[in-house]
Amino acid sequence: MEIETLIMHFKAYLSLNEEEIQELSSRVSIRTIKRRQFLLSEGEKCKHYNFVVSGCFKMYKIDPAGKEHNLLFACENEWVTDIGSFHTEKPSELYIEAIEPSTVIQIKKEDLLFFYMNYPKFDRNFRVIIEDKFVELQNRLLQTFSSTAEERYLSFLDQYPHLLQRLPNTQIASYIGITPEFLSRIRKELSRK
């Protein structure tokens, strides 16, 4: 059952008791997403925190020239949400798209606020989850300023080893900020070393 995956995820932070599990089960929804289907499109308001039970998503922005810029990937046991749109209730500038057939558990804002107010473990769990993501994004931003393309690729492999076979080169290249051709060159050079 999908909810068991989420309960196990929370166990890594603070385990939930039976009452919290029952409340969680009654306030989430499970959604199946097809490959290339969107959880969020630019211009929509992000209304859910999305926990990935199975599958893989990318969150990205398209610049005025039509170029895609991947911000993050989220696979099993990870969260994907445009947190800015979610909290401000303003239209998103981002897309969240399924890279492969996926299943997510969604929590609406009003339910999340209910959990925060009535069950302190949820407040603590989500705070740590968000802090971990913030550190991840901060490190990525620092890499963008101070690392070579090869170093960014090696960091991607370290952070997402399970994605190498699941993503096309174009997605990886977009994430690390290079062209697919340059990524191929980096891979050839690394294989020679």
N, C-alpha and C positions, 0 to 999 in steps of 0.2 A: 504494500500500500504506500502511496506517495507521501502521506503525512508522516509515516515512520522515518522516512529519509530526513525530513525537516527536524523531527524530534531528536534524531541522532546527531544532526548538525548542531543543534543547541546544546547538546550534551558536552560538546567540546568546550563550551564556555561555562554555563551554569545549567545543570539538569533541571528539567521541568517536573513538577509533581503532577499527580493525576488530575487535579482541578485545572491546572494550567494547560495540560494537554487537551482536556475536554473543551476548554474555552478556545484554544487555538484551532482545534478541529472544526469548531462551529463557525469560525470567523474567517476562514481562508477559502479560496476557490482554486480548483485545479483546472489547468487549461492545456490543451494539446495544440502544438504549433507545427505547421508544415514547414519544410525547408523553404527559405526565401520569404516567409511570411513575417510581418512586422508585429512586434509588441508595442512599438511606439514609432510614430513618424514625425518629422519636422512639422511644427505648427500645432500639434496635439498637446494637451496637458498630460503629464505623466501622473497616473492615478493609482499606481500599484508599486510596491516593492515586489520583485520577482525572484523567487528562489528556483534555481535550475535543478530539477530532479534528474532529467536526462537530456542529452543533446548539447548544443553549443550555440552561443549567440555572439554577435559583434555589436558594439556600440560605436557609431561613427557620425561624422559631420561631412557634408558635401560643401566644398567651397564654391565661390561664384563661377569659377572656371569649370565646375562639374567634377572636380577631383575628390575622391573619397579619402578621408583621414580617419583611420581606426584609432579609437581611444582605448578600448579594452575588449578583451574576450572573456566570456563567462561560460563555464562548463559545469558539469555535475558538482553539486554542493557549493555553488557560488551564487552570489546575488548580482542582479543586473537591474539598474534603475537610473533614470536621469534624476539624480537627487536634487538638483537645482530646480527643475520644473516641479518635482514632487512637493517640495517644501514651499515654494513661492506660489504654486498653482498658476504659473505663467506658461505660455506655450513653449514647447521644447524646440531647441535648434538641432536636436540630435535624432538619429534613427537607432532603433534596437531591432535587429533582424536575425532570424534563425539561420544559421549556417547549415544545419541539418535538422531533421525532424526532432522535436523537443517536447518536453513536458515541464511546465512550471507550476509552482504554487504561488498564488498572488495574495497579497495583503493590502487592503485599501487603507488610505490615510486615516480615516475615522476609526478603523479597527486597530491600527497601530497606536494611535493616541489613546484608545481605550486600554490597550495592553500596558502602555507606559504609566498610565494613571492608576491602574488597578493591580498590576502584577509587576513589581519592581525588577524581577529577573529579566523581563523582556527589555526594559530600559537599559539595564547593564549589558545584556547580550548584544543588543543593537549598537550600543555605544562602542563596544570593543570591535564589533564587525566593521563599523564605519571608520573607526580609528585605524584599523589594519589597512583598509582600502585607501585611506588618506596617505598613510606612510608609503604604500605601494605607488600611488600616483605622484607623490613628492619625489620619490627615488627615480621614477621614470622621467620626470621633468628635469631633474638634475643630470641624468644621463643624456638627455637631448642636448643640453648645453655643453657638456664636458666630455662626451665619449665619441669615439670614432664609430662609423657605421658597423665595422666588424665587432666592436665591443657591445654595441646595442644588440646586434644579432646574437652574440653569445649570451647576453643577459636574457634575451627573449627565450633562448633554449633552456636556460637555467630556470626561468620563471614558469614557462609553459612547455615542459618536455613532452607532455601528453598531446600537445596540439600539432606537433610537427607533421604527423601523418594525416591530421584531420583538416588542415588548412591549405589552400592553394598558395603558391608563392606570392601572388598579387596581394593577398591579405596580410601576410607576414611583412612584406616590403612596405605596405602602407602603414602598418603599425610602427615599424622602426624608422620610417621617414626616408625611404630610398626607393629607387625604381626596381621593378622585378629583375631587370637586366643586371643591375649592380648587385642585387642579392645573389644572382647566379654566379657572378664573378667572385663574390666573397666565399660562397660555398666551395667553388673550385679551389680557391687558394687555401682554404682550411683543410680540404681533403688532401692537398699536397703536403701539408705540414706534418 
